[in-house]
Amino acid sequence: MVETVFEVLPFAMAAIDDAGLLLFANASFRREWIGDSCQPRLFADLVHTQDRSTFSQKLDELVACLTPQRLEVRLDKSEAASRAALVSLAPLATAFNGQTVIAVLLSDITEQKRHIEDLAERESRWNNALVSSVSGVWDHNYATGQKYYSPVWRQIRGMSPDDPLAASTQAWLELVHPDDRAHVVHAMERQNAGDPDFAVFEYRELHKQGHWIWIECRGACVEWDAHGNATRVVGTDTDISARKAAEEAMARMSRRLDMALEISGIGVYESDFDTGEVDWDERMFRIYGLEKSETVVIGGLWESLLHPDDAERVQANVRRHIARPERFSDEYRVVLQNGSERVIRTRTMPFIDGNGHQKMVGANWDVTADVMLHRELERAKMLAEARNRDLEAARSRIEHNAMHDYLTDLPNRRYLDEMLDHMAAECGRNGHGLAILHIDLDRFKQINDTLGHSAGDAMLKHAATVLKNTVRKGDFVARIGGDEFVILSNFQGSPRKLSNLAERIIKELRKPVLYEGHDCRFGASVGIACETGPIFDARHLLLNADIALYRAKNQGRNRHEFFSADTQNEIISIKRLSDEILLGLERNEFIPFYQPQFDATTLEIAGVETLARWMHPEHGMLSPDKFLETAEELDAVASIDAIILDKALADFRAWRRDGISIPKLSVNVSYRRLHDPSLSRKLKKLKIEPGTVSFELLESIFLDECDDRVLKNLSRLRKLGIDIDIDDFGTGHASIIGLIRLCPRALKIDRQLVRLVSQSQEQRKLVGSIIEIGKSLNIRVIAEGVETPEHIRVLRDLGCDVLQGYALARPMPGPAIADFIRSDKWRAHGPSPRS
């Protein structure tokens, strides 16, 4: 593209590299400066031997600073004498390997040079010089005060012979472009001083018609006074606006070309097959994921990046077209140094340069995205064609998917609904009955929570396989959601067969399943409902099976239950209680009761345990044994815990304000609430005073089964100043290791162990052992269920720290606590102090 533009320019233009190698010369250049002789390899070969060092110096300055340079040199032409030329050098583009492409503009100034040099000694030819010169001549005689400007000088500025000149130098400077004025003043001073570096300078001046023109001013001092000051300076002004416009056009064209290549992402290269050298531009290095410091030679880096499956074909294609030579295109894969694969498209043109070297110039661009898109479109087309061919099969698969569970491939709830209607109609026609087994997996949630959903999915698939392999021929098995399955079976009046089927299912599902090194154990609860007769409601029968399943789970799980009227009444009762619990939460009917705790030695108040009560609008005050199990099923225990804690804290602060000194407030916390990831954030908002609150955890549930999430929450509780107590200690199966890991503040001995402590020596030894364990681990020991003065005496003698029970105080509402403590009446029930 650059060569094309250079070729049509009317003045001599050439392009060289940073070593001075002549890359291209247009027709004007060849005609004016080379003639019929062979084009030289180096531009310096055209320069007179005495001027070559000056040319080389200017070239080096341009390469170092990338700023345009201008110099006068003599150029030798083979068939003529040397000619003076003005050489303008400007960087055109930066090639790879650090080389710079430089545009060269030549102006023949031989005549101008001769006129200036011969001015003093050829005064007689002055008028002819003025007439023949294309430059405007000026003569400043400071000794006489006379100034002369030739007609051409005026024509350059659009002035007629009668137009007045500027009244002063300052007035003339007003016509100079504001950006050039300081430079012009300095250049004139240096020119008058005889500085050769300012013999020629350029500036812009306002034309009479209002536009700016570029002036090239050449001047020299020809007369001096006795002190060496310039008294006469002569020179020429040349309108170089056209040349400047050409230079700007060339620079603009270079910028556009570089921008076009940058936007398109095209990399350009040139290879010399005689020297083995390869020049890559910056974009080539980016395309191949390389640093510019990498060395590229023929047979080296590029060839090593070619995909092994494409390398031989691509290199053979290059050799074939170089030999002809002819332009060609190709597409191939490369493997970058980071291992990624790209698809490259190339267009290449072989040629022979002026030195007879066999070369190749080309462009590369990354078409990986286009190729991948094309492949994707081709694949989509093939898939579309396949879908058209397999439309019937696809419809069948869609129908299957709509009627089957995606995980187990068992029929789903939709399919079950259809089969209920179908089998009910079938039973009506043949007089048979229908049995429904509703199956729910036990402990499935624990597997899902501890080993993840992948393990849960594996257990569901295993359960589906067991059910399909266990049912009788003709039975229908479906997964209706979560861990629930339903079996539809023909019923011929024998509940025993259904019971046997349920037991086989439970037995098979209880067998351990190995998953990623873990023995996963779960079971199943089965609810069974059956009906015979010509007319019955199959969907109501499914509801009855669900009711029977609920009873099986409440009766201890891993069992089966048949539906009965009693079962239905029980379920209805539980459902009513569930609704009332939820309504009670909305109505704020759950309140705290408090049972004081006493120091075993002094019987001083050591704290209070907070107990949940339900102020039922119909049944009065209910204790947890009346609602806790149903609340657990509803997952409402955590909400009740939170309500009781909020109210207990309010009462605790009110006692403090009334001067009632209660050191400690203990509250129960459920296992599920300790799984709440936002528990510590919620507790922070309550602003609990550190050391005043402890959470009681059931030993049978927590001590050895705490997972990482619970342990993290317990650690956060301690940081908030909330202590941990173990409730009902001695009723579970905790290990000492588990006790040490949990690190509680206190152990509460279960009332079952305390009940016979005054009567049984063995029981006293057991309780004493627990107290010793607590003391050895620096854990306080609380005894609950203290019913008699004898209990108080024995437990105190055994070293128990805190006592709690009816012998000292019964649970009471918050407002009664203050009066109870002020009364001090519990001391009358205690044993006499002993020395």
PEFEN-V602366 format. One record per helix or strand. SS is the DSSP state (A for helix, B for strand). FROM is the first residue (numbers start at 1). TO is the last residue. Records with the same first field share a line. If there is no record, write none. Layout:
BEGIN
SS: FROM-TO  FROM-TO
END
This chain:
BEGIN
A: 2-8  27-34  43-46  49-65  96-98  110-117  123-132  151-156  169-173  181-192  196-198  241-264  282-287  301-305  311-324  368-389  391-403  413-430  444-451  453-470  495-509  538-554  565-586  624-626  628-634  637-657  673-675  679-685  699-702  708-719  736-742  751-754  761-776  789-798  814-823  825-829
B: 13-16  21-25  42-42  47-47  69-77  80-94  100-108  136-141  146-149  176-176  200-206  212-224  230-239  267-272  277-280  297-297  306-306  328-335  341-352  358-366  404-404  411-411  433-442  476-481  484-491  513-515  518-520  523-531  560-562  590-599  605-616  620-623  665-668  693-698  723-729  746-749  780-784  802-804  812-813
END
